[in-house]
Amino acid sequence: MALTRPIQPMPPDIADRLRALGLNKAFDARPPYQRNDYLAWIARAKRPATREKRLAQMLEELAGGTRYMNMAWRRAPGRGL
């Protein structure tokens, strides 16, 4: 399924944080729309503190594996991790 929203590039600092925390696989296992939505949501933050708060939420949700944008989420069977 193709995304209808503009594709968000992966900022180097976010890629570094994912790698440092070992969350690359968790990020990659999410559906494309979730990965794109997370990056767009973080990029829309106007203040650095808001950006950091959103990034921290994404990292926490990836680490836990059961939430997406503060909503309950369950990985589809066979989707890795």
N, C-alpha and C positions, 0 to 999 in steps of 0.2 A: 504494500500500500504506500503510495507516494504522499509525502507531506504537502499540505496546501499552504502552509505558512512559510515565510522565508526561512531557509536553513541557517542556523546560527553557527558561527565558527567557534571552535574550542579555544578560549583564551589560554595562553601559556601558563598563567598563574593557577588557573583551575586544574589544568592538566597536571601541573606539579603537585598540587594538593592531593588529587586523586591518587597519583603514583606514590606519594609519601605515605599515605594512609592505607595503601593496598586496596583501593576501591575501584580501580580501573575495570575489573571484571564485573563488579556490581553495576557500574555505570553502563558498560557495554551490553549487559544483559537486559537492561530496560528497553521497552519499545522505542522506536525512533521518535515518536511524538513526545514521549516523556523526556528524553535526552534534550530534544530541541526546546521544549517548554521550560525546563530548568535553566538552560543557558540564556534564553530570552528574558526570563523573569529576573535573573541575576543582572543581566546587562541593562535592564530598565531602571535599576536603582539609581537614584539621583545623588545620594550621599554615600561616601565610602562606608560609613557605619551600617547603612541599610544593605549595601552590597555584601558586606562581610556576614551580616546576620542571615541573609538569604543563602549564601554559600554554606554557612555552618548548618543550616536546616537541611539543605540538599545532602551534605555529607552525612549527617545524622540519619536521614531517611535511607540513604544507600547502605549505611552500615547495619541498620536494623532490618532492612529488606521487607518491611510490611507497610510502608507508608509512601505516598506520592502527593506532594503539595499539601501535606497535612491531612490527607484523606486515606482511609484504609485501602491497601492495595495488596493483591496476591499475584505472584508470578504465575504465568500460565505454565502448565506441565510441559516439560521438554524444552524450556527456554534457558537452559544453562544454570549455573550456580546451584 
